[in-house]
């Protein structure tokens, strides 16, 4: 049990940036128990109009979202996030987070849609 976090890539374009359904997506990146990143994604989800409990709901990531995420990671501004079975972010995730952002930028440039989803 715990916080499982996924990024997916697809050729489909969602009808809206949150709470959409995609028929054909491929797993792109995986994190395990990185609650501060999850908290950042939840804030993004809310900004984009999401109203559901932030569990098993997708949020699309654009190039500008990735730019903001990178800036927040580099400046240590991910929100301190807690939750039942979430674990703790301890800073060792930074290299993986930045590798994800770099790979996601390449995928976006190749015409893919990137989105985040989680399950806890």
C-alpha positions in Angstrom: 0.0 0.0 0.0 1.1 3.5 -0.6 1.4 6.3 -3.0 2.1 5.1 -6.6 2.6 7.9 -9.1 2.7 7.7 -12.9 3.3 9.8 -15.9 1.8 8.6 -19.2 2.3 9.5 -22.8 -0.3 9.3 -25.5 -1.0 10.6 -29.0 -4.6 11.4 -27.9 -5.5 15.0 -27.0 -7.7 15.2 -24.0 -10.9 17.2 -24.2 -9.9 19.1 -21.1 -6.7 19.3 -19.0 -8.1 17.3 -16.0 -10.5 14.4 -15.3 -10.3 13.0 -18.9 -10.3 9.5 -20.2 -7.6 8.2 -22.6 -8.0 4.9 -24.4 -4.4 4.4 -25.5 -1.6 5.5 -23.3 1.8 4.1 -22.4 3.5 4.4 -19.0 6.2 7.0 -19.2 7.6 7.4 -15.7 7.0 6.0 -12.2 7.5 7.4 -8.7 6.9 5.6 -5.4 6.0 7.6 -2.3 7.2 11.1 -3.4 4.4 13.1 -1.7 5.9 16.5 -2.2 5.7 16.0 -6.0 2.2 14.6 -5.6 1.2 17.8 -3.7 2.6 19.9 -6.5 0.6 17.9 -9.0 -2.6 18.3 -6.9 -2.1 22.1 -6.8 -1.8 22.0 -10.6 -4.9 19.8 -10.9 -6.9 22.4 -8.8 -5.5 25.3 -10.9 -6.7 23.6 -14.0 -10.2 23.1 -12.7 -10.1 19.7 -10.9 -12.5 19.2 -8.1 -12.4 15.5 -7.4 -10.4 13.8 -4.6 -6.9 13.8 -6.0 -6.6 10.0 -6.4 -6.9 8.2 -9.7 -7.6 11.4 -11.6 -5.4 12.6 -14.5 -3.9 16.1 -15.0 -2.2 17.0 -18.3 1.3 18.4 -18.2 2.2 21.1 -20.7 5.6 22.6 -21.5 4.9 25.6 -19.3 3.9 23.2 -16.5 7.2 21.4 -16.8 9.0 24.7 -16.7 7.3 25.6 -13.5 7.9 22.2 -12.0 11.6 22.4 -12.9 11.9 25.8 -11.3 10.1 24.6 -8.1 12.3 21.5 -7.9 15.5 23.4 -8.3 14.5 26.1 -5.8 13.2 23.5 -3.3 9.6 24.8 -3.5 7.6 21.6 -3.8 4.9 21.8 -1.2 5.4 19.8 2.0 2.8 17.1 1.6 1.6 14.3 3.9 -0.9 11.6 3.7 -1.7 8.1 4.9 0.8 5.7 3.4 2.4 8.6 1.4 5.9 8.2 2.8 8.3 11.1 2.8 10.1 13.1 0.1 13.7 13.4 1.1 15.5 15.2 -1.7 17.0 12.0 -3.2 14.2 12.2 -5.9 15.6 15.4 -7.5 17.8 13.7 -10.2 14.9 11.4 -11.2 12.4 14.3 -11.3 14.7 16.4 -13.5 15.3 13.3 -15.8 11.5 12.9 -16.1 11.1 16.6 -17.1 13.8 16.3 -19.7 12.3 13.2 -21.2 8.8 14.7 -21.1 10.0 17.8 -23.0 11.3 15.5 -25.7 8.0 13.6 -25.9 6.0 16.8 -26.1 8.2 18.0 -28.9 7.5 14.7 -30.7 3.7 15.4 -30.5 2.8 13.3 -27.4 0.5 14.4 -24.6 2.0 13.8 -21.2 -0.2 13.4 -18.1 0.1 12.5 -14.4 -2.0 10.1 -12.5 -1.7 8.5 -9.1 -3.2 5.8 -6.9 -3.0 5.6 -3.1 
